């Protein structure tokens, strides 16, 4: 498993750039503060500022690059907890040695002084540690988002590549039959069939298409179905007043999948056609029909169907497809989007 920037000990260029920028701003401020506090010239306080930069940068490198990865690791957390008291003790000792040494003072060692030295040192390097940790956290979140986006796009390509071979074979069989019966009808059927595949090819890389184009595709698709099933199914299209199909968007192939699902699981009949209502409202489109299960099991398919459609809407639009099944009726509602978001 690849480490995230937050748990990687090795500093990046961005880490080094942040540390450099921090000291470019803070070091002059410390120089002025030390001069004001001690009433000394620049030459006398400059070593103290240099020591602060070196000591604090070292402490931050150990905390962010060493202790933090250990504490965030499930396998190595116990080592981080064990080293934390040791780090605090060494930090307090180093703080007392460096600053007392620069100022020419003798250190009077005690447990209390070491603890106070560690606390004083933590106050000194704390802001830089927080900034560096925050930068790594943002980088980690950005990397996660990029990975999620790449994974989503990969899943979408796989979903879009799924084509039911039965759709092709069934219509080629119908075309073969028509050629032997009526050449003119066969030619018209072939034009409609080719139009369907031109649509699928044209939009195979698209995430969304206008509802108007999906309805045009559906018209060709229903024409083919009538040659396969005759009058066994009746499709009614209702669009709400004010709904402009050119300004609402669907995932390509939505209507084909929904109609295929109806035909796969329900029986029609010339004497009693299965009525399928396609109802378009301002924010959603619903395909509903009475439940009339086939006696024979449905033909095997690719296994995509509604699951494919639901996943594509989830990944692309962040919205769900609603499926409602009762003993009498089955309905699927998909969102109509008012703009292309990808």
Helices and strands as residue ranges (DSSP letters): G 5-7, H 13-38, H 42-62, I 63-67, H 68-72, H 77-103, H 111-160, H 165-181, H 183-202, E 209-210, H 211-229, E 233-239, E 249-250, H 254-265, E 274-280, E 284-290, H 305-317, E 322-325, E 329-335
